[in-house]
Amino acid sequence: MDLDLFLIGTAITLGPLHNSAFILLLSSDNGVRKGLAFLLAWLANLVIVVACVVLLTGGSPPMRHSAPSTGAVAVKLAIGVLLALFGEHRRRRPPGARRPPKWMAKVDRASVWAAGGLAFLLQPWAMVGAGAATAVDADLSTLESWLALTGYCLLATVSLIVMELYTVWAPEASRARLTGLREWLDGHQEQLIVTLSLLLGLWLTARSIYELVA
């Protein structure tokens, strides 16, 4: 469980779309407040999903190869296949279709409340679903599971936390560097989406097949 959550959390935090949108929010008027709203909503989504899974399992992992355990693995397998197919589809897109979405130009005019809603919309829900299916194996009677789930939520949010704190501590320096980062993300958006989708999708697929047949 720990390795899967680490890889899923890393893939989530490296996603280019939400990071680019977050930088635009930070560079707008009241950017720190908007960024904080986005960050808190993003983290809350992750925590709520994990909490729902833990409530359903009662904090105890289902027996291996039982119906709930097999169902969770099947969900993870389906998400892995979909991510791999999505990554391959994006890789094959013609170059003319590879451009930032038009809505990105309006992000800097969003209100604080809209910033929070944007976090919900930009959450990579397929990856979050994979994290939820993995959290089924959490045993809350052990400190290790608590640390793994907490670490997963924080890891999936760490890029936002770092940028928010950087903007608070060094507003002038952060503006130029984060703008440069956003331009780099925009220029490499497709490569990042394809790479993250394919790598995580193939890992989840292989891991799930192994868990089903082992």
C-alpha positions in Angstrom: 0.0 0.0 0.0 2.7 2.5 0.9 4.5 2.3 -2.4 1.3 2.6 -4.4 0.2 5.7 -2.4 3.6 7.3 -2.8 3.5 6.8 -6.6 -0.1 8.0 -6.9 0.5 11.0 -4.7 3.6 11.9 -6.7 1.7 11.7 -10.0 -1.0 13.9 -8.6 1.3 16.6 -7.3 3.3 16.8 -10.6 0.2 17.3 -12.7 0.7 20.4 -15.0 -2.9 21.7 -15.3 -3.6 22.4 -11.6 -0.1 23.7 -11.0 -0.4 26.2 -13.9 -3.8 27.3 -12.8 -2.5 27.7 -9.2 0.4 29.9 -10.4 -2.1 32.1 -12.3 -4.2 32.5 -9.1 -1.2 33.4 -7.1 -0.2 36.1 -9.7 -3.7 37.7 -9.6 -5.1 40.3 -7.2 -5.5 38.8 -3.7 -3.5 35.9 -5.1 -2.4 34.5 -1.7 -6.0 34.3 -0.5 -7.1 32.6 -3.7 -4.2 30.3 -3.6 -5.0 29.3 0.0 -8.7 28.7 -1.0 -7.5 26.4 -3.9 -5.0 24.6 -1.7 -7.4 24.0 1.2 -10.2 22.8 -1.2 -7.7 20.5 -3.0 -6.5 19.0 0.3 -10.0 18.7 1.7 -11.1 16.7 -1.4 -8.3 14.2 -0.8 -9.0 13.9 2.9 -12.8 13.5 2.4 -12.3 10.7 -0.2 -9.9 8.8 2.1 -12.2 9.3 5.1 -15.1 7.9 3.2 -13.1 4.8 2.3 -12.0 4.4 5.9 -15.5 4.7 7.1 -16.7 2.1 4.7 -14.0 -0.4 5.7 -14.2 0.5 9.4 -10.5 1.1 9.4 -9.7 -2.6 8.9 -8.5 -4.0 5.6 -10.8 -6.7 4.0 -9.5 -10.3 3.9 -7.3 -11.0 0.9 -9.3 -12.3 -2.1 -12.6 -11.5 -0.4 -15.3 -9.8 -2.5 -14.4 -6.2 -1.1 -10.7 -6.8 -1.6 -11.1 -8.1 -5.1 -13.5 -5.3 -5.9 -11.0 -2.7 -4.8 -8.2 -4.3 -6.9 -10.5 -4.5 -9.9 -11.3 -0.8 -9.6 -7.6 -0.1 -9.4 -7.0 -2.3 -12.5 -9.7 -0.5 -14.4 -8.3 2.9 -13.5 -4.8 1.7 -14.5 -6.0 0.6 -17.9 -7.9 3.8 -18.5 -4.9 5.9 -17.5 -2.6 4.0 -19.9 -5.1 4.3 -22.7 -5.6 8.0 -22.0 -1.9 8.6 -22.0 -1.5 6.7 -25.3 -4.4 8.7 -26.8 -2.8 12.0 -25.8 0.6 10.8 -27.2 -1.0 10.2 -30.6 -2.8 13.6 -30.7 -1.8 15.8 -33.6 0.5 18.7 -32.7 -2.1 21.3 -33.5 -4.4 20.0 -30.7 -1.7 20.3 -28.1 -2.3 23.8 -26.7 -3.3 25.1 -23.3 -7.1 25.1 -22.7 -8.9 28.4 -23.4 -10.4 28.6 -19.9 -6.9 29.0 -18.5 -6.9 32.6 -19.7 -9.7 33.4 -17.3 -8.3 31.8 -14.1 -6.6 35.0 -12.9 -10.0 36.7 -12.7 -11.6 34.1 -10.5 -12.9 35.0 -7.0 -11.8 33.3 -3.8 -14.8 31.0 -3.9 -14.3 30.2 -7.6 -10.7 29.3 -6.7 -11.9 26.7 -4.3 -14.3 25.3 -6.9 -11.6 25.2 -9.5 -9.6 22.9 -7.2 -12.5 20.4 -7.3 -12.7 20.6 -11.1 -9.0 20.2 -11.7 -8.5 17.3 -9.3 -7.3 14.3 -11.3 -10.2 12.1 -10.2 -8.9 9.0 -11.8 -5.7 9.1 -9.8 -7.7 10.1 -6.7 -9.9 7.1 -7.3 -6.8 4.9 -7.5 -5.7 6.3 -4.2 -9.1 5.6 -2.7 -9.0 2.0 -3.9 -5.5 1.6 -2.4 -6.7 3.1 0.9 -9.0 0.1 1.3 -6.0 -1.8 2.6 -5.4 0.7 5.4 -5.3 -0.7 8.9 -6.0 2.2 11.3 -4.9 0.2 14.3 -1.3 0.7 13.1 0.7 3.9 13.0 2.1 2.9 9.6 -1.2 3.2 7.9 -2.0 6.6 9.6 1.4 7.9 8.4 0.9 6.4 4.9 -2.5 8.0 4.4 -1.4 11.3 5.9 1.7 11.3 3.8 -0.3 10.5 0.6 -2.6 13.5 1.1 0.3 15.9 1.9 2.4 14.5 -1.0 -0.5 15.1 -3.4 -0.6 18.7 -2.2 3.0 19.5 -1.7 3.6 21.4 -4.9 0.8 23.8 -4.0 2.0 24.2 -0.4 5.5 25.0 -1.6 4.3 27.6 -4.1 1.9 29.2 -1.6 4.6 29.5 1.1 7.1 30.8 -1.4 4.7 33.5 -2.5 4.0 34.5 1.1 7.7 34.7 2.1 9.2 36.2 -1.1 6.4 37.8 -3.2 8.7 39.7 -5.6 11.1 36.8 -6.2 8.4 34.3 -6.5 6.5 36.2 -9.1 9.2 35.9 -11.7 10.2 32.3 -10.9 6.7 31.0 -10.8 5.9 32.8 -14.1 8.9 31.0 -15.6 7.7 27.7 -14.1 4.2 28.2 -15.6 5.7 28.9 -19.0 7.7 25.7 -18.8 4.7 23.7 -17.7 2.6 25.1 -20.6 5.4 24.2 -23.0 5.7 20.7 -21.6 2.1 20.1 -20.6 1.5 17.2 -23.1 4.7 15.4 -22.3 3.9 15.6 -18.6 0.3 14.4 -19.0 1.4 11.5 -21.3 4.3 10.4 -19.1 2.4 10.5 -15.8 -0.6 8.8 -17.2 1.3 6.0 -18.9 3.7 5.3 -16.1 1.1 5.3 -13.3 -1.4 3.5 -15.5 1.0 0.7 -16.4 2.1 0.4 -12.8 -1.4 0.1 -11.5 -2.3 -2.4 -14.2 0.6 -4.6 -13.5 0.3 -4.3 -9.7 -3.4 -5.1 -9.8 -3.0 -8.1 -12.1 -0.4 -9.5 -9.7 -2.6 -9.0 -6.7 -5.5 -10.7 -8.4 -3.5 -13.8 -9.4 -1.0 -14.1 -6.6 
